[in-house]
Amino acid sequence: ALVLVLVAVLLVVAPLLSRLLAMAVSRQREYLADATAAEFTRNPLGLARALEEIRKHSSPLRRATRGTAHLLIHDPLERKLDDREGFWANLFSTHPPVEERIRRLRRMAYAPERAAGA
C-alpha cells in the first residue's frame, strides 16, 4: 500500500517538477545565448539596444502558446510574471526579465578587461 501511495504521489509531482525544470533551463539558455552573442559579435551594447527595440515593439502573437513561448526572444504572451524578479517569478516564468538581460549585456560592455585594453 505504501508503494502505491508513493507511485501516486510521484505521478502527480513528476510533471510539475519537469515543467519547473524546463522553465529554469529556458531562462538560463536565454542568458547564455545573450553572452554567446555578445562574445560572437563583440558588441554587447548593440545587443542591448536590439533587446530594447524588441521589447518596445513586441506584442502578443495570436498563435503563440505556452508550449512555444520559450522558443522566442521575448515572451509573446506578455505575462506580467516574466517582467518580475524574485523567487516566484524565477520559479514560474519561461523568460528572464528583459531589463535584467539588458543590464547584463551593458555590464559585459563595461567589463574591467575591456577598460584595461585587453
HELIX and SHEET records of a PDB file:
HELIX    1   1 LEU A    2  THR A   41  1                                  40    
HELIX    2   2 PRO A   44  HIS A   57  1                                  14    
HELIX    3   3 ALA A   69  LEU A   71  5                                   3    
HELIX    4   4 LYS A   80  ASP A   83  5                                   4    
HELIX    5   5 PHE A   87  PHE A   92  1                                   6    
HELIX    6   6 VAL A   98  ALA A  109  1                                  12    
HELIX    7   7 PRO A  112  ALA A  115  1                                   4    
END                                                                             
